[in-house]
Amino acid sequence: MKLKNEGFKFKKIIAASISFIGLTATFNIAQAYNIDWKGSYRAEFVEIDKPTLTSGSRKSFLLNHLTLSPKIIASDGVNIVSSFEVFNNANFAASKVGTVWGSGVNTTPGTAGTNSQNSNTISNQQPVGDIQISQLYLNVNEEYGSLILGRAPVHFGLGVTHNSGTSPFAHWYETRDTVGYKFLIGNLFIMPSISKVYHSDFTQGEDITDETIHFEYNNLETGNLLGLFYETRKSNFGSNDTPTATTTLNGTKEAPFSRTSYNIIFGKTYEDFDFKLEGAFQSGSTGLRLAGEDVRLNGFALITEFNFKNGTDSSWNIKVGNVSGDNPNTANYEGYITNRNYDVAFLMFNYPMGQVDVLKSGLGRDTTKAQSKTIDEDGISNALFFAPTYSKKLNTNWTMLNTIAWAKLNNADIRPTVSSPVETINSQLGYEWDLTFVYKPHENIEWKNVAAFMFPGDAYKAGTMNLKKSSTVIGLQSTAAISF
């Protein structure tokens, strides 16, 4: 499939979309007659001891966040969809992390303030919260398809790569400034789209563009699922801002960024059993050059989920995955990092652990932050994992979940810092046991309590990287969400 050769008729799609909008404007749809509100509120407490795997380190915080998603119904089938994020965290832009409970008016503690407006000790109020708009797009539905135009969410399959974060417990979301049309054919849809990831200003020639095809066949009667998400991302030389000073990717920018990625999902549903398999693959060029070699992309992720029903009150969910890791002995980047919303366990692959990036997932987050400043911003990379979860309904409102996760590194050669030599470490990442109790008195109210026990493997210990031998890491979480 070559979007470049075919042009995929994106320009024609854009022209047709604009014409369609102009046509609908000739009909009297400008006056909205209804607004459909939905959203969610989340309050969350987290405490983790020894996140650095050494004694004395600890993090503890309470967050709260509100998402409001009004849909303006302008006419039959014509909607303007939006999403507002209320009480946001300045340290995590474009997220649903939320504001820390106890944020003060003085954001640099320990510095002297001149009056109550910038002093935490004598102030009488908390700082004001801000509102951010994460989504705003036009959605026009008709008999054979629908048009999407604006800043819209992106999701595919299990959420391994593209995850819109619709769960009230999710901290992250994925959006694009896009124009696309979804063609509906029975149980099948095909959606070509073009998105502008970045545009420097009103001039042409310095931007980053995605061209995408989303195909999905989902037959609820037979239980068959088949999907494809094919995407090319291209930048100009000036808009190529690929990180150039990480332990897994570095070099000198000499060309534009160009990446081709595709995700494939296959699934089958039976009466008491279902499974889904998603494969994610990427290739292309970073536009960087290191030691005379072009730094190219070549990574993958294969993740399967199995669900077994054991009567009406219990079930099993099993996650098995293999995600490639970078080889520091080459100039290329062979790693893959899953979406931060896709979780296997509470601590493992979720909260950054230890003092060195043994997972080689640092390319997907800010590694300059102190360990105490990190939250669940890690992704799965460089690992083979197995994580079964047993779920038991205790009564009408309470459910208990037990998760055991095991993992090992795919590539045990790591570079602790950009300038340090490559070292080979033990590949065992260890185990984790999560015990979760969920209280759900109402369909829209959920209270989740997690006690996590991580037993770090030898990958985190000894060596010249100053990785200390550590005992069990304990994590606690209590979070409540109200959806409406």
N, C-alpha and C positions, 0 to 999 in steps of 0.2 A: 504494500500500500504506500503510494507516494503522493503526499499532499502537494508537494512542490510541483510535480509534473502536471497533476490534474488541476492544480490551483484550488482544488476542492470547491471552486466556485464561491469562495467566501465573499468576494466583492459583490457577486450577484445576490447572495443571501442578505448582505447588509442593505443593498439597494431595495430588495424586495421588502425587507423589514421596515425600512423608512417609508416606502410607498404604502405599506399596510397601515402604519401608524397614521399617515396622512389621510388615508381612506376612512379609518375609524373616526378620525377627528371631524369628518364631515357630518357624522351622525351625532346626535345630541347626547354625548357621554361625559361631558366635562363636569357635570354636577354630580358629586358623590352622594349617594343616598344611604350608605351604611358603612360602618367601620366594625370589623371583626377583631376583637382583642384576644391575644393569648400571650403567654410568657411564663416565667418561672422565677422564684426567689430561692436563694440558697444561703444557708449559714453553715460554716464548716470549721471544725477544730481539728488541728493536727499537732502531734508531738512525736518527735523521733530522737532517740538517743544515739550518739556516736555515728552520725552520717559520714564522718571522715574515717570511720573504723578505728578511731583512736579515742582513748578516754578523755573526757573534758569537753567534747563537742556535743552540742544539743541544739535542736530547733523546736520552737513551739509557737504557734500562731493561731489566730481566729480570723476568718474571712467572712464577708457577706457581700452578696451581689444580686442585682435584679436585672432581668432581661424582659423588655417589653416589645412585643411584635405585633403592631397593629397592621391590619390589611384593609385598605380602603377599596370598597367595592364600588367602582365608578359606574358600571353597567353590567349586564349579564355577560360573564366571561371576561370582563376587563377589570383587572385588579392592580393596585399599587401596593407592593409588599415592602415592609421595612422592619428593622430591628434596632432597638435602642438598648445600649448597655449602660446601666446606672450603678454608680459607685465602682470606679475602676482603679487599677493599680498602675501608677506611673512607671514602675520598674518592669512591667510586662505589657508593652504596647500591643494593641490589636488582640485583646484576649478577654476572657470572662473570668479571670483570676479573682477579681474583687478587691475591695479595700480591706486593709488590715484593721481589725478591731483594736482601737486605741491609737490610731494615727493622730499625731499632734500637729499643732499649727506651726511649730518649728521643726522643719524636716532634717536639720543637722544638730542632733542632740549634743549637749556639751558646750555649745557656743553660747555666748552671752547675748541675750535679747535686750532691746531698749525699752520695750513696753509690752503690754499684755497681748498685743497683736502678733508678736513673734517670740513669745516665751511660753513654754509648756507648763512651767511651774506656777505662773500666776494668771494664765488665761482662763476664761469661763466658758469656752466653747470649743467644739471640735472643728477642724477645717471643713469647708464645704466640699461636697462630692461633685464630680463632673458627669456629664452625659455624653456618650459617644455613639455615633450612628454606624453600625457595622454592616447593615444591608439596606438597600433602596433600589428596587427594580420594578419594571412594568411586566406584568404577566397577562397575556391575552390568550384565552382558551377558546378553541373552536372544535368542531366535530372531529377533525382529522389531525389535530396537533395543537401546539401552543408556542407562543413567542415569548422569549425572555430577553429583556433589554435593561441593563443596569448593573449594579453591584449585587451579585447573587451568590448563594452558597454553592459549594461543590462537594459532592459525595459520590463514592463508588464502592460497591461490594461490602466487604467487612470493615472498610475504613482503614485498611492497612496503609494506603498512601493518601487518598483523598477522603477527608473526614470533616463533615460540616459541624460536628459537635452539638447535635440537637439534644443530647441528654442533659437534664438539668444539673447533673453532677460534672459535666465537662468544663474544663478550664480554657479550651482553645476552640477556634473555629477556622474555617477556610472559605474565602470568598474571592471572586474575580469580577472585574469590570468587563462584562461580556455581552455579546449579542448572539443569540442562537435560536434555532427553531427545532422543536421536538416533533417529529413525524410519528403519529400513532397508527399502528397497523395491528389490530387485535391485541394479542399478548406481547407484541413486539414494539419497541420504539427505537428510532435512530435520531440522534441529536448532533448535528454539526454546529460548531460555534467558533467564534474568534474572540479572544480576550486581550485586553491591553493591561499587562502586568505593571508596566512603568512607562511614563511619558514625561520627558524633562520639562517641556513647556508647550507653547502653542505651535512651535515650529515642527517640521518633520525631520526625521533622521536620527533621533536619539531616543530609542524606546526599547521595550521588551514585549514580545508578542507571543501568545499561545494560540495554536490552531488545534482543535480537538474534534474527535468523533467519539460519541458515547452511544454504544449499541447495547441493548439489553432485551433478552427474551425471558419472560417470567410467566409460566403457566401454573396458576394456582390449583387447577384441577388435576394435572398430572404430577405436580411437584417439581417440574424441571426448571432450572435456572441456568442461563448462559449469558455472559456479558463481556464487553470489551470497552476499555477506555484508552484510546490512542491519542497521544499528544506530542506536539513538537513545540519547543520553546527556543526562540532566537532573540539575540540581543544585537545591538550595534557595538562597535568597539568602545565608544564613549560610555555606553550604558552597562558595560560588563563590570560589575562590582563583585565578582566572585572572590570570596576570602582568599588571601594569599599568604597568610602567616599562621597556619594551624599545624598541628602535629600530623595530620593526615592529608593536607592539601596545601601546597605552597608553590611559588614560582613567580615569574614575571609576566604581566599581561601583555600579550602580543597580538591577540585576535579577538573577534566576538565570541560570545558564549552560544553554543548550539547543542541542544539535548533532545533526544527522542526517547520517549518512555511509553510503555503500555502495560496496562493491568488487565488480566483475564480472570474471570470468576466462573466457576462451575459448581452447581449445587443440585441436590436431590432431596426431596422431602417425602418421607413415608409416614405411616400412622404414628409410630412411636420412636422414630429415628430420622434424623436429617443431618446432612453435612454440607459444608461449603469449603471450597478450595480456591484461594486467590494467589495468583502469581504476579509479581511486579518486576519489571525489567527496565533498565535504563542504559543508554549508550550516548556517545557524542563527545564533544570537545569543550573543555572549560575555557579555552582561549588563553590558557597559561602555558608557559614554557619553563622547564626545569632541567638544568644540566644538558641543554641541547635537545631535549625531548619534549614533544607535545604532551601535555597532561590531559589524558582522555578519561572519560567516564565508562564504567563497565561494572554494574552491580545488579543484585537481584534479591528478592524476598519471596519465599514460598511459605504460606501459612494456611493451615487447615483447622476447621472447627467442627467437632462432632457433638451432637446432642442426643442423649438417650433418655426417654421417659421411663421411669420405673413406677408404674401405677399413676395415681392422681396426686400423690403428695411428695414425690421425690424424683430427682433427675440427675443426670451427669452431663457436664460440659467439659470437653477435652480440647485443649489448644496445643497444636504441634507446629513448630516453625523452624525455618532455617533462613537466616539473613546473612548475606555476605559482609565481610569486613575488609577494610583496606589493607593492602600489603605495603608496609613502609619501605620495602626494598626496591620498589619500582616508583617511577615518576607518576604513573597513572593512579586514579582513585577507583578502586574496585569495591568500595563499600556501598552499603545501602542503609538508609535510616528510615524507619517507619514513622507514621504520624504519631504525634504525642498523645492523641486521644485514644490510641489503641493500646490497651493495657493487658498485661498477662498476670501481674501480681501488684500488690500495693507498693512495695519498695523496689523490687527487682525490675530493671528497665524503665522505671518510672521516676524515682528520685535519684539524682546522681549520687553514687556511692564511692567512697575511697578518696584518695588524693591524686590519682592519675586516671586518665580516661582510657581504661582498659577495654571498654566497649567500642572505642573509636567513634563515638556518637557526638563528639564535641562540635563537629561541623554544623550540627543542627540546633545549637544553643549558644548562649554567651558563656564561654569558659573563663572569661576574665573576672566574673563575679566570685566572691568568696562562697565557700560551701554553705555557710550559714544563710546566704541570700537566695539559695536555689529552692525551687518547689518541684512539682511533678512535671518537669520540662524535658525529661530525657525520652529518647526513642530506642527502639530495639535495633541493634546493629552488631555485626560480627559475632553472632551467637546461634547456637542450636538449642532449642528449649522444648520442654514438655510440661504442660500444666493442666492437670485434671481438677475439676471442681465438682464436689457433691453438694447438691441442694436438697434440703429437707424442709417441708412445710410443717411447722410445729403446731400451729392452730390457725384460726381465721386470719389473724393479723401478723403473726411472726413467722419468719423464714430464717433458717440457719444455712450458711454456706461454708464449706471447708475446701480450701485450695492448697495444693502442694505443687510448688514450681521447682524445676531443676533446669540448670543451664550450663553450657560450656562454651568457651571461645572457639570460633572457627579458625582464627589466625592469632597465634600466641606471640607473634613478633610485634612489638610496640615501640614507639618512640616517645619517651616521657615528656620531652620538650622539643620545640622546633629544632634546636641546635644540638641536641644530645644524640648519641649513636643508638642504633636499634638494639633492643634487648629481647630475649626470648624468655617468657614466663610460663608458669603452669597454666593450663587451659581451663581448670575447673572453677566455675563461678559460684558454685554452691547450691544451697536449697533455700526455700522460703515456705513458711506455713502461714496462711491467712485464715483467721476465724472471723466470720462476719455474721452479724445478726441484723436483719432488716425488719423494721416495724412499718406496716402499711395499713393504717386504719381507714384510709379512703383511697380511691383510685388516683387522686391527684396529690396525695400527701405521702411522703416516704422519708423514713429516718433510718440511716445506715450507720452501723457501728462496726469498726474493724480493729482487730488486734493482730498485728503482723510480727512474725519472728523470722529474721533472715540470718542464715548461718553461712557466712562468707567462705568461699572456697579459696584454694591456694593461689588463685590468680590475683588476689588482693594482698598477698602476704610476701614479706621479705624482698630480696633483690636490692639493687642499688637505687631503686625508685623511692626508697624510704616508706614502703608499704608495711605497716606494722601488723604483727599478728593480732587478730582481734577476736573478741567474743561475740555473742549473739547481738544483733541489732534489733531493737524493739520499736515498732511504730504503732501509734494509736490514731484513729480517726473517728470523729463523730460528726456526721453531716446530715442536715435535714433540708429537703427540697419541697416546695409547694408549687405545683404547676396549675395553670388556669387557661 
